[in-house]
Amino acid sequence: MDEPDKWFFDKINRNLMQLHAVDDVLYSGKTKFQSIDILRSPSFGKLLVLDGKIQSAETDEFIYHEALVHPPMLVHPEPEKVF
């Protein structure tokens, strides 16, 4: 198996760095506020990277969404009628 040509370095702290193979850069740009990259990784699928930090990955997005959806659903009086 060949080594990937591109890598994304995700510095967690001064003692820990993760290295992610990158299959493709789907988008790279800057706004007035931040840099934005959308990468495709063989391990995590699509990655959203803001200012060099991974914000969300295709394979673990359910963790983020469940944390947003479950608290309101638990306090809603009729959650079966929520879109």
N, C-alpha and C positions, 0 to 999 in steps of 0.2 A: 504494500500500500504506500502510495506517495504521500509525502508531507505536504500540508497545505501551503500555498504561497503567501496567504494573508493571515494575520493574527490580530486580535483585539486584546489589548492589555487592560484589565480591569483592576485598578489598585483599590483594594478594600481598606487597608490602613498601611502604616509604614512597615509592618511585618508580614503582610499578606498581599499577594497579587494573584489574580486568576488570569489564565491565558485561554482565549477562545479562538478556535479555528474559524475563519470566515470564508464561506463559499462565494459570497457576492455582496457588494455594497449596493443596496437598492436605491438609497437616497443619501445624499450628504449636503447639508446646507447650513446657513446661519440666518437667524432673525436678529432683530434689534436686541433681543434678550438672551439668546442662547444658541449653542450649536446643536444641530439635530442630525443624527445618523440612523438609518434603518439598515440593519445588516441581516444576512441570512447565515445562520450557524448550523452545522450538521448536528450538533447536540441539542440546541435549544430552539431551532426554527428561526423565525423572524425576531430580531431584537430591536427595541426602541432604546436609543442611547441619547441622553441629553447631557450636554457639557461633559462628555467623556465617561458618564456613569450610566450603567444599564438601569433602565426604569421598569421595563416589562419584557417578558419573553413569551413567545407563542406557547411553549410547552407548560409554563407555569402561570399563565394569565388567570386561571380559575382561582388561584389563591387570592389574587387582588380583587376579583369580582365578587367572590363569596364574602370577603370582608366588608365590601360595600353594600351588598344586597341583603345579607341575613339579618343584621340588626334592625333595619326598618321593617322587614317582613315579620319579625318576631313581635313587634309592637303594633302592627297594622291589625285593625279589628276584623277585616275580611280579606286576607291575602289571596284567596282564590280568584278575586276579581281584579287583581293587579296585572297589568300588561306584562 
